[in-house]
Amino acid sequence: MQKVVIINYSIQIVVHAVFLIIIRLDKAPLLRQSIWQIQVKN
């Protein structure tokens, strides 16, 4: 059970890192907006 939590947490970290890279590039404001909508839903 704890392994699953650790895996989910590491996936979240990777996903957030990718989002941060996309936002840092700032070449896709629409994508950034959709990311925020996904974040709000979760």
C-alpha positions in Angstrom: 0.0 0.0 0.0 2.8 2.4 0.9 4.7 1.6 -2.4 1.6 2.7 -4.4 1.6 6.0 -2.5 5.3 6.6 -3.2 4.8 5.8 -6.9 1.8 8.2 -7.1 3.8 10.9 -5.3 6.8 10.5 -7.6 4.5 10.6 -10.7 3.0 13.9 -9.4 6.5 15.4 -8.9 7.4 14.5 -12.5 4.1 15.9 -13.9 4.6 19.1 -11.9 8.2 19.4 -13.2 6.9 19.1 -16.8 4.2 21.7 -16.1 6.9 24.1 -14.6 9.1 23.6 -17.7 6.1 24.4 -20.0 5.2 27.5 -17.9 8.8 28.6 -17.8 9.0 28.4 -21.6 5.8 30.5 -21.7 5.2 29.6 -25.3 1.7 28.0 -24.8 -0.6 30.2 -22.7 -3.6 28.2 -23.8 -1.9 25.0 -22.6 -1.0 26.7 -19.3 -4.6 27.7 -18.8 -5.8 24.1 -19.4 -3.2 22.9 -17.0 -4.6 25.3 -14.3 -8.1 24.0 -15.0 -6.8 20.4 -14.5 -5.1 21.4 -11.3 -8.3 23.0 -10.0 -10.3 19.9 -10.8 -7.8 17.7 -8.9 
